[in-house]
Amino acid sequence: MGSPSPRQLLNILLFSGLRSASCLLPYNGMPHRQRVHTKVPFSKIQLSKSPPNKVDNSGGGEVSLDAFDFSSRKGWDEFYSRDSIFEFEWHSSISHEMIISEIDKKASSVLMVGVGNSILPRILYDARKGQTAVVCMDYSQPCLDMLRTMHAESCPRMEFICGDAKELDRIFVGAQNCIDGAEEEETSSNEPFYFDTIVDKGLVDAFMCGEGWNGDIELYMRGVAALLKKGVGRFILVSYKLTSSTKEYLIEVGRKYGLQWELDIQPKSNSRVSFSVGYKVR
């Protein structure tokens, strides 16, 4: 699969609000097939006063992004394989508290897919006093190793799973005995583990940057729908501002797999970021 054409790059630029088309930084889980050469989107990273091709490292100093090839799993693994621990947030204009407020207080399990090394899983875990099992899933094993180092000892009901977001329904089949918070009643080993809520903060944006993104998103949405509890499951999607055509596509795929969308919710959304929720209706 080749690099996007100039026309596709322009569409991406208009869609995501990037400062330049050479700034495409992929999200964890589904990397865009292009090497990052210079800058990254200002809205994706809390840059403080650091140069645009660097990001503040909460573990100490600045991290230059130019050295990493984000077009491959290896590049992401190298990005997370450093001596210091750091946190890297996407769509920081949407507060963690806003996302958590959309999660039912009685939720027994939450999956954060394409989690990266965001602090959101820990904030949710602490807010619910460990009563909600939080599953962190990402494409990069070093990323998950970092999260495990940060949270595993103090968060016994937090799990860490490495996998491809396009294979959710396969990954979680028969996982009832592997995830803390699973219902104790006997279930078939061919049944998936069902979540009350699935959270995506930036992963769909990465799909949108690749060729054939509609096929990848459909596989992803099929898995999301398969893992949500019927009638009560929610899919929280935080993404760059959704275009009319993207909304239509999500609605179409939602009908196919039993997701009913409330897109671009106000006032939670803003001029650059859409806050959307899909409800599992069947």
N, C-alpha and C positions, 0 to 999 in steps of 0.2 A: 504494500500500500504506500503510495508516494506522498510527498509533501503537498499541502493544500495549494491550489492555484492562486494567483493574485486576486481573482474575483472572490474566491472563498475566504482569503485572508481579510479582504475588505468587509465581507459579511460578518466575519468573526469580530472584527474591529468595531463595527456598528452595533453588534449584539452585546458585546461585553463591556464596552466603554474603555478599552485599553488605550494607553497613551501612544503606543506604536505597534504595528503588526509584528515586529520582531520581538515583542515582549511576552510572547505566549509562554506562560508557565503552567504546566499541567498540574492537575490535582492528583493526590495519592489514589491509587487504586486503578485508574484507567489513564495512563499518561498519553499526552498528545505526541504524535510521532514527528517531533521536530526538536532539534537541539536549542536550548536557550542560549542566546548570544549576549544580550545586553541587559535590558531592564525587565522588571516585573510590574504587573498592574498595581498602582498605588492602593486601590480599594481592597486588594486581596491581602495586604500585609500591613501590620502596624509598624510603619517605617520610622516613626519618631523623626529624628533629624539625620538619620543615616542616608548615604547616597542611595539612589533607586536600584542599584544592582547589588545592594547589600541589605541585610535585615538584622535588626538587633537580636542578639542571642541572650536570652535570660540566664543562660549558664555562664555568661561572661564574654564580652567582646562582640564583634560583628561577624556575621557569616556571609561570605561572598557567594552569590549564586552562579557566577560565571564558570566555576570549576566543575559543575555537575551536568551530566547528560541525562536530562529528564525524559528522554524518549524511550527509556528501557527500565526494566525492573532494577537492573544493576545500578543505574544512575540514582534511582530513588534510594536503594540500599546504601549507596555511598553517602548520600545526603544525610541520612539518619545515623550513619556509622561514624560518630565523632566522640571524642572523649567527654565533652560537656553535654549536659542535659539542657534542652531548650524547648520552648513552646512556640508553635507556629499556627496562627489563627487566620481563617478565611472569613470573608464577609463580616468583618468586625463591627460594621454599623448595625448589625442585628445582635442585640445583647443575648448572652447566655440565658438570662432570666426570662426573656421573651420566649425563647424556645422551650424552656422548662415549663413555663406557664401553660403550654399547649399539651403537655403530657399529663394524663389523668393521674391524680394523686394515688389512686388505687392500683396503678399499673404495676404488675409483678415483674415485667421484663421489658427492656428497651435495647434495641440493636442500633449502634451507631456505625453506619457503613461508610467506608472511605474515611475513617476517623482521623488519620494523620496523628500528629502529636498535640492536638487541641486539648485544652484544659476542661472542655465541656463535660466529658464523662465524669471527671472527679467532682465538678460542681454539682452535677445532677445526683451523683451518689451521696454526697454530703447533705444536699438539700432534702433527700428522702431518708436520711439517717441509715443508709444501708438496707432499707426495706425493699428497694427495687434492684433486681439483678441487671447489671449493665454489661452488655457484650460489645467489645470494641473489635471491629473488623477492618483490616487493611490489606493492601497488596504487598506491602514491604515487611518482611520479618524483622529487620533491625528497628523499624519504626515501632513495631509491637513490643520488641525487647525493651525499648526505651520506655514505653508506657508501662510495661510490667515493672521495670525498675522504679518508676515514679509512684505507682499506685498499688501494686499487688499486695504488698505486706499489710497496708492499712485498709485495703478494700477487698475483703475475702469474697464478696459476691460480684466482683468484676472479673469478666473473662476476656481472653485475648485470642482472636482467631485470624489466621492468615488465609486469604482467599480472593478469588476473582468475583467481583460484584455481579458479573453476568451469569454466575452459577450458584446463586443464593439457594435456590430450591434443592440443588444437589448437595451443597455443603452442609445444610442443616437437617437433612433427612436422618432420622434416627438419633438426633442429638439430645433427646429428653434426659438421658442420664449423664450428659456431659456439661449441661448448663445449670448452674444453681438457680433455683426458682422454677424449675420444671414441675408440672403437676405430677403428683405421685401415682395417680391412677395408671393402670397398665395401658399402653398404647402399642400399636404395631410398629416394628422397627422401620417400616417403610413410610411412616408418617413424619412430616417435618416438625421441628420445634416451632411453636407459634408465639409471636411477640405481640405485646399490646401496642407498641410504638416502634417505628423505624425512623431514624433521623439521617438526613442527607444534607450536609452543609458544604456544598461546592462540588460534589462528585458529578452531578448531571452537567455542570458547566464543562467538565473535561470531556464527557461524551460528545458534547456539542461542537467541540473543536476538532474532532476527527472525521475523516471521510466515512460514510456509511453509518453516521451516528444514530439514525433512526432505528436501524436494526439492533444496535447495541442497547439503546434505551429500551426497546421493546423486551429484549431478553432480561434486562435489569428489572423492568416494571413487572414482568411475569413472575420473577422471583420474589419481589417485594410483596405482591398480592398473595402469593402462595404462603408466605410466612406470617401474614397478619391475621389476627384472630377475627373471625367472621362477625360482623355486626358492631364490633367495638374497636377494631384495629385502626390505627392512624399512621399515615406516612407524612412526616414533616419534611418539606422540601424548601431549602434556602438556596437561592440561585441568583445569578444575574438577571436583570429585568427580562421577563418572558415576553417574547413577541407574540402577536396575534396568531401567527402560523404555528408557533411552538405550543401555545395554549390549545389550539385545535387538535394538534397531534396528541398531546397528553390526554385530552378528553376522549379521543378516539381509542387510544390504547387502554385507557381506564375502563371504558365500556366493555372492552374485550375481556378484561381480567377482573372485573368487579370492583374497580376503584372509582369512587365519585369525588370529583375535584372541587375544591374551593380555591381558586387561583388568585394570586396577587392580592392577598387579604389586606384591607386597610383598617386601621392605620399602621399595621405591623410592617408592611412593605414601605419602601421609600423610592426615590427617583432612580436608584441604580440597582436595587436588590428587591427581588420578589420573595415574599413569604407565603407559601402555599401549603395546603393540607389535603391529602387524599384519604378518603374514608373507605374501609373495606365493607362493602354492602352485601356481598354474596361470595 
